[in-house]
Amino acid sequence: MRTPGRRFMRTALGARGRVTPALSAVYDELLARAAAPGLRDRTTALRAAFLKRTSSSTPGAGSETEDRERAAWDDALTAGGLAAELADGLADPSERALARVLSRAHRAVFRMTLLGSHRAAYDVLSGASFVVLPRDDIGREVLASQGEDEALFEARIVAASDGCAMLPGIVFHPPDATPLIYEILTAGKLRAMSRDELCDSLLRMQHTFRHLARVKIGYAYKVEALSSAASDESAAQVPGRAR
């Protein structure tokens, strides 16, 4: 089972990044423990379930791109409950606290923006803004890579008293999809879809656009693609997954 380790986020431009050093160390430790024999099978099942939910077709072994592999790890640690479960086993109190903070990461569709001189991740689902810590290399690289495109991306963000940091599993949507995504989110809210259902649906659309040759953006990103995704997800819950 492949783990992202310290490779962390690579943007579409090929840049590498890290979250804050302390969170990076705890994240790496949680990855190692989740991949150990005692939890390996459950971790594999959680990651496979995420990739299945967020793919427009059945993903083959080793076929997923690195951003989705990292997103699957983020999901297993947070929504899958592994970070909260593993926190008690960490010897250092500050590491235990960071693991519990990580387990409560906020998932959303974001765009990076500036609030005065501060970098912020703007949640287009709720309208909330999260000031990103200056020492969070991932947030800095996301903002630097976007230029004037303002591409939307899906990520999980963790909050601390002095700011926020993004987890490595960032998945970008193509810039041309931005106006379509806003329409899709509006339709999803009218259908009372949950945040996770909307995020999963958009990842399926991104998967369609990425993997079908010469497909137009409007074919992949459309309200009709929301379909019955929510009922499909509820019927395929993985044991041990936090709801």
Stockholm file with secondary structure:
# STOCKHOLM 1.0

chainA/1-243         MRTPGRRFMRTALGARGRVTPALSAVYDELLARAAAPGLRDRTTALRAAFLKRTSSSTPGAGSETEDRERAAWDDALTAGGLAAELADGLADPSERALARVLSRAHRAVFRMTLLGSHRAAYDVLSGASFVVLPRDDIGREVLASQGEDEALFEARIVAASDGCAMLPGIVFHPPDATPLIYEILTAGKLRAMSRDELCDSLLRMQHTFRHLARVKIGYAYKVEALSSAASDESAAQVPGRAR
#=GR chainA/1-243 SS CCCCTTTCCBCTTCCBCCCCHHHHHHHHHHHHHHTSHHHHHHHHHHHHHHHHHTCSSCCCTTCSCHHHHHHHHHHHHTTTSHHHHHHTTCSSHHHHHHHHHHHTCEEEEEEEEEETTEEEEEETTTCCEEEBCTTCHHHHHHHHHHTTCCCCEEEEEEEETTEEEECSCCEECCGGGHHHHHHHHHHHHHTTCCHHHHHHHHHHHHHHHHHSTTCCHHHHSCGGGGTTHHHHHHTTCCTTCCC
#=GC SS_cons         CCCCTTTCCBCTTCCBCCCCHHHHHHHHHHHHHHTSHHHHHHHHHHHHHHHHHTCSSCCCTTCSCHHHHHHHHHHHHTTTSHHHHHHTTCSSHHHHHHHHHHHTCEEEEEEEEEETTEEEEEETTTCCEEEBCTTCHHHHHHHHHHTTCCCCEEEEEEEETTEEEECSCCEECCGGGHHHHHHHHHHHHHTTCCHHHHHHHHHHHHHHHHHSTTCCHHHHSCGGGGTTHHHHHHTTCCTTCCC
//
